[in-house]
Amino acid sequence: MLETTFHSLTAVLIVMFMVAVGWLFGKLGYLRREHKKLMTKLIISAGMPSLVVNTVFGKIDLDALQNPALLFLLPALSMIITLLLGFIFAKLLKPEAKRRGGFIAMCAFSNSVFVGLPMNTGLFGDEAVPYVMCFYIVNTTLFWTIGNYLISRSGEGEKHGGILHNLKKIVSPPLVALAVCLPLAALGVKMPQPVVKLSGYMGNIVTPLALFYIGYALYEYGFKSLKPDRYMLAVMGMRFIAAPLIMLVLCKLFGLSGMPSGVLVIESAMPVMTQAVVVAAANDADESFVAAGMSLTTLGCFIFVPLLMLLMDAVGFVLKAFPRRWDTNAAGQYFCFVNGI
């Protein structure tokens, strides 16, 4: 169990290390303000579309999934609910105009692959990968439509154009890739393996570049941006309490149980997704605010994910699905190990 725990927590440590490298490169002068535009273009226009192609055609087999409709429906419902809650909190807390879209997006969308995938494979094994990919597809689709639109409008402040202008804010290279790939995959079209392999190489640039970018943003704006004010506390409450509880309730209501439900709940409790920072920067929104939210929620994984596992143990989500991988004391062992007890 300790080996599984270490494997899961390593994902969080890697994230923070790569953010630290971006901060150090900024400190040493290797990364400068003029490099930021190139990094955002590489991530949004090259890396993300490639990652979509590789995921849809190389990492997911719809025919092999249990309850495939629910695996897409439940994450969508969960994110819609958290989006609505994000709007409500934004109305109550009144963040600045440049922060509003980022605040709502941070409440609703999670780091489903770079942190979520190692967490779930550490807990459930490689069998969890297809279910993680289902969550990722929904998360990515809604982020690059609704999330991208909200953040881009925040960057514009109070100046909003007409329908065509707003449509340009929704249409992005990752969304175009999803709109092309998903119907082809549903029709049974197979992508040539060299294309899948190439897209995998290209897609691998997304996470490192995004995390280096976040590290540089923290250097540029200072660690004062990491202050856990009322906005950050609201985001952490949404990510680690509201979102997983909503998913847990939805799984119970729709009768989804066992390992698939456990994966979806863990995915819902992951930190703020890294691409949100890049989108904020690309649209002149408050990138330091979103970078702080991503960093604080990633650190929060050390505390809140073990507590979530204890809750899942209590309601029998994981025990019923994997008695061999998760014994009666596993959640308690995990909690004790993470907190040094």
Secondary structure in CASP SS format (residue, H / E / C, confidence):
PFRMAT SS
TARGET T0000
AUTHOR 0000-0000-0000
METHOD secondary structure of the structure
MODEL  1
M C 1.00
L H 1.00
E H 1.00
T H 1.00
T H 1.00
F H 1.00
H H 1.00
S H 1.00
L H 1.00
T H 1.00
A H 1.00
V H 1.00
L H 1.00
I H 1.00
V H 1.00
M H 1.00
F H 1.00
M H 1.00
V H 1.00
A H 1.00
V H 1.00
G H 1.00
W H 1.00
L H 1.00
F H 1.00
G H 1.00
K H 1.00
L H 1.00
G C 1.00
Y C 1.00
L C 1.00
R C 1.00
R H 1.00
E H 1.00
H H 1.00
K H 1.00
K H 1.00
L H 1.00
M H 1.00
T H 1.00
K H 1.00
L H 1.00
I H 1.00
I H 1.00
S H 1.00
A H 1.00
G H 1.00
M H 1.00
P H 1.00
S H 1.00
L H 1.00
V H 1.00
V H 1.00
N H 1.00
T H 1.00
V H 1.00
F H 1.00
G H 1.00
K C 1.00
I C 1.00
D C 1.00
L H 1.00
D H 1.00
A H 1.00
L C 1.00
Q C 1.00
N C 1.00
P H 1.00
A H 1.00
L H 1.00
L H 1.00
F H 1.00
L H 1.00
L H 1.00
P H 1.00
A H 1.00
L H 1.00
S H 1.00
M H 1.00
I H 1.00
I H 1.00
T H 1.00
L H 1.00
L H 1.00
L H 1.00
G H 1.00
F H 1.00
I H 1.00
F H 1.00
A H 1.00
K H 1.00
L H 1.00
L H 1.00
K C 1.00
P C 1.00
E C 1.00
A H 1.00
K H 1.00
R H 1.00
R H 1.00
G H 1.00
G H 1.00
F H 1.00
I H 1.00
A H 1.00
M H 1.00
C H 1.00
A H 1.00
F C 1.00
S E 1.00
N C 1.00
S C 1.00
V C 1.00
F C 1.00
V C 1.00
G H 1.00
L H 1.00
P H 1.00
M H 1.00
N H 1.00
T H 1.00
G H 1.00
L H 1.00
F H 1.00
G C 1.00
D H 1.00
E H 1.00
A H 1.00
V H 1.00
P H 1.00
Y H 1.00
V H 1.00
M H 1.00
C H 1.00
F H 1.00
Y H 1.00
I H 1.00
V H 1.00
N H 1.00
T H 1.00
T H 1.00
L H 1.00
F H 1.00
W H 1.00
T H 1.00
I H 1.00
G H 1.00
N H 1.00
Y H 1.00
L H 1.00
I H 1.00
S H 1.00
R H 1.00
S H 1.00
G H 1.00
E H 1.00
G C 1.00
E C 1.00
K C 1.00
H C 1.00
G C 1.00
G C 1.00
I H 1.00
L H 1.00
H H 1.00
N H 1.00
L H 1.00
K H 1.00
K H 1.00
I H 1.00
V C 1.00
S C 1.00
P H 1.00
P H 1.00
L H 1.00
V H 1.00
A H 1.00
L H 1.00
A H 1.00
V H 1.00
C H 1.00
L H 1.00
P H 1.00
L H 1.00
A H 1.00
A H 1.00
L C 1.00
G C 1.00
V C 1.00
K C 1.00
M C 1.00
P C 1.00
Q H 1.00
P H 1.00
V H 1.00
V H 1.00
K H 1.00
L H 1.00
S H 1.00
G H 1.00
Y H 1.00
M H 1.00
G H 1.00
N C 1.00
I C 1.00
V H 1.00
T H 1.00
P H 1.00
L H 1.00
A H 1.00
L H 1.00
F H 1.00
Y H 1.00
I H 1.00
G H 1.00
Y H 1.00
A H 1.00
L H 1.00
Y H 1.00
E H 1.00
Y H 1.00
G C 1.00
F H 1.00
K H 1.00
S H 1.00
L H 1.00
K C 1.00
P C 1.00
D C 1.00
R H 1.00
Y H 1.00
M H 1.00
L H 1.00
A H 1.00
V H 1.00
M H 1.00
G H 1.00
M H 1.00
R H 1.00
F H 1.00
I H 1.00
A H 1.00
A H 1.00
P H 1.00
L H 1.00
I H 1.00
M H 1.00
L H 1.00
V H 1.00
L H 1.00
C H 1.00
K H 1.00
L H 1.00
F H 1.00
G C 1.00
L C 1.00
S C 1.00
G H 1.00
M H 1.00
P H 1.00
S H 1.00
G H 1.00
V H 1.00
L H 1.00
V H 1.00
I H 1.00
E H 1.00
S H 1.00
A C 1.00
M C 1.00
P C 1.00
V E 1.00
M C 1.00
T C 1.00
Q H 1.00
A H 1.00
V H 1.00
V H 1.00
V H 1.00
A H 1.00
A H 1.00
A H 1.00
N C 1.00
D C 1.00
A C 1.00
D C 1.00
E H 1.00
S H 1.00
F H 1.00
V H 1.00
A H 1.00
A H 1.00
G H 1.00
M H 1.00
S H 1.00
L H 1.00
T H 1.00
T H 1.00
L H 1.00
G H 1.00
C H 1.00
F H 1.00
I H 1.00
F H 1.00
V H 1.00
P H 1.00
L H 1.00
L H 1.00
M H 1.00
L H 1.00
L H 1.00
M H 1.00
D H 1.00
A H 1.00
V H 1.00
G C 1.00
F H 1.00
V H 1.00
L H 1.00
K H 1.00
A H 1.00
F C 1.00
P C 1.00
R C 1.00
R C 1.00
W C 1.00
D C 1.00
T C 1.00
N C 1.00
A H 1.00
A H 1.00
G H 1.00
Q H 1.00
Y H 1.00
F H 1.00
C H 1.00
F H 1.00
V H 1.00
N C 1.00
G C 1.00
I C 1.00
END
